[in-house]
Amino acid sequence: MQDKYLYEYAVIRIVPKVEREEFVNTGVIVFCKKEQFIKILYKIDEAKLRLFSNELDFEQLEQNLQAFEKIGRGVQDGGPIAKFDVPSRFRWMTAVRSSIIQTSRPHPGMCTNLEEVTERLFSELVLP
């Protein structure tokens, strides 16, 4: 019998005009405390985002999402937050904020394969 893992996930959203509160799902963060697992997948859909705003700096968005990913992986050049333990990094990334990049509230689930569930959530919640 395969082990089942309790995981949490949040959807990464781009909010082109924060005051309008409209968003485009751009990625997912999956976290499992027991396995010390965080994985971030994202894809910037420029065509869809341009429907909301022509003022977005896509290069800056990419840099910010790369920084998010570095924090998730806990890499050396990810800044001070990347040095936190795995649960603290996930909590920091999913904290409520009023910026162009936001996340949904975390949602729980159970799975036997964390990589597989990350790909499935990304496909279902982000990809067209």
C-alpha positions as CSV (number, residue, x, y, z in Angstrom):
1,M,0.0,0.0,0.0
2,Q,1.3,3.4,-1.0
3,D,1.7,6.2,1.6
4,K,-0.8,9.0,1.5
5,Y,0.4,12.5,1.9
6,L,-1.5,15.4,3.4
7,Y,-0.7,18.4,1.2
8,E,-1.7,22.0,0.8
9,Y,-1.9,24.0,-2.4
10,A,-2.5,27.6,-3.4
11,V,-3.1,29.2,-6.8
12,I,-0.7,32.0,-7.9
13,R,-2.7,34.8,-9.4
14,I,-1.7,37.9,-11.3
15,V,-4.0,40.8,-10.5
16,P,-3.3,43.4,-13.3
17,K,-5.2,46.2,-11.6
18,V,-5.4,45.6,-7.8
19,E,-8.2,48.0,-7.3
20,R,-10.4,46.0,-9.7
21,E,-9.7,42.7,-8.0
22,E,-9.7,40.8,-11.3
23,F,-7.1,38.1,-11.6
24,V,-5.7,35.5,-13.9
25,N,-4.5,32.1,-12.5
26,T,-0.8,31.9,-13.3
27,G,0.6,29.0,-11.2
28,V,0.3,26.7,-8.3
29,I,2.3,26.1,-5.1
30,V,2.1,22.6,-3.6
31,F,3.4,22.0,-0.1
32,C,3.7,18.9,2.1
33,K,5.2,19.3,5.6
34,K,5.8,15.6,6.1
35,E,7.9,15.3,3.0
36,Q,9.5,18.8,3.3
37,F,8.1,19.4,-0.3
38,I,7.4,22.7,-2.1
39,K,7.0,22.9,-5.8
40,I,5.9,25.9,-7.9
41,L,4.8,25.8,-11.4
42,Y,3.8,28.9,-13.3
43,K,3.1,30.2,-16.8
44,I,2.5,33.8,-17.7
45,D,-0.3,34.1,-20.3
46,E,0.6,37.5,-21.8
47,A,-2.3,37.5,-24.3
48,K,-4.9,36.9,-21.6
49,L,-3.3,39.4,-19.2
50,R,-3.2,42.1,-22.0
51,L,-7.0,41.8,-22.1
52,F,-7.0,43.2,-18.5
53,S,-4.2,45.8,-18.8
54,N,-1.7,47.1,-21.4
55,E,0.4,48.5,-18.6
56,L,2.0,45.3,-17.2
57,D,5.7,44.9,-17.2
58,F,6.0,41.2,-18.2
59,E,9.8,41.1,-17.7
60,Q,9.3,42.3,-14.1
61,L,6.5,39.8,-13.6
62,E,8.8,37.0,-14.8
63,Q,11.6,38.1,-12.4
64,N,9.1,38.3,-9.5
65,L,7.8,34.8,-10.2
66,Q,11.3,33.5,-10.5
67,A,12.1,35.0,-7.1
68,F,9.0,33.2,-5.7
69,E,10.3,29.9,-7.2
70,K,13.7,30.4,-5.7
71,I,12.2,31.0,-2.3
72,G,10.1,27.9,-2.7
73,R,13.2,25.8,-3.5
74,G,15.2,27.4,-0.7
75,V,18.2,28.2,-3.0
76,Q,21.2,30.3,-1.9
77,D,20.3,33.3,-4.1
78,G,16.7,33.3,-3.0
79,G,17.2,36.0,-0.4
80,P,16.6,35.8,3.4
81,I,13.1,34.2,3.1
82,A,14.6,31.2,1.1
83,K,16.6,30.4,4.3
84,F,13.4,29.7,6.3
85,D,12.3,26.2,6.9
86,V,9.8,24.7,4.3
87,P,6.6,25.4,6.3
88,S,7.6,29.0,6.9
89,R,8.5,29.6,3.3
90,F,5.0,28.2,2.2
91,R,3.3,30.4,4.8
92,W,5.2,33.5,3.6
93,M,4.4,32.8,0.0
94,T,0.7,32.3,0.7
95,A,0.3,35.3,3.1
96,V,-2.4,37.8,2.1
97,R,-1.0,40.7,0.1
98,S,-2.4,43.5,-2.1
99,S,0.1,43.4,-4.9
100,I,0.0,42.3,-8.5
101,I,1.1,38.7,-7.6
102,Q,-1.2,37.1,-5.0
103,T,-2.1,33.6,-4.0
104,S,-5.4,32.0,-3.1
105,R,-6.0,30.7,0.4
106,P,-4.3,27.3,0.9
107,H,-6.5,24.3,0.2
108,P,-5.8,20.8,1.6
109,G,-5.8,17.4,-0.1
110,M,-4.5,13.9,0.1
111,C,-2.4,12.1,-2.5
112,T,0.1,9.3,-3.1
113,N,2.3,11.3,-5.5
114,L,3.2,14.9,-4.9
115,E,4.8,15.5,-8.3
116,E,1.8,14.1,-10.0
117,V,-0.7,16.2,-8.0
118,T,1.3,19.3,-8.7
119,E,1.1,18.7,-12.5
120,R,-2.6,17.9,-12.3
121,L,-3.5,21.0,-10.3
122,F,-1.4,23.1,-12.7
123,S,-3.2,21.6,-15.7
124,E,-6.6,22.0,-14.2
125,L,-6.3,25.4,-12.6
126,V,-3.9,27.3,-14.9
127,L,-3.5,25.9,-18.4
128,P,-6.3,26.6,-20.9
